[in-house]
Every structure is written in C-alpha cells, then in structure tokens.
Amino acid sequence: WQVGVAGYYLRQIADDLRSGGAVAADGRRLQSMSLGGVVNYDMAAINASVKLKVRTSVFAYNSGTFTSYIITFAKKLF
C-alpha cells in the first residue's frame, strides 16, 4: 500500500488577448490550486497495481472549480 498527498498549483503568466489587446485590465489570468490524496495498492502476484486519486479545488480565479476522481489500473505485460 502507498498513501500520499497529490495536487497542483497553476498560474497563467501571459494575458488573454482578443484582437491584439488584453481582454480585461487584469488580462483574465488564470490561477488555481487543487489538493487531495492518492492511494495505491500493488498486487505483486499478478504484476499489477490500482491507484485512486481524488483532488478538489482549493481556490480558482478566472477558472471553474471541480472535484476529480481518477482510477488507474496498470499491469506489467512482459
């Protein structure tokens, strides 16, 4: 078993443009942060693992907020 923290921070560094000019005074720059957890279970007998990641928005400017659930199954073939 593995348990940990997952997340990201995103900050747009260039203004959004329309017809060569900034869309708004602040340039509509996106900024967001998402945090959550990850759980991984290794199945050594069949050379596979299952991972679950859950993240939710901590804050978001000029962007939507969301909660994501990601399930991954990986198996070694050779």
Disulfide bonds with the S-S distance in Angstrom:
none
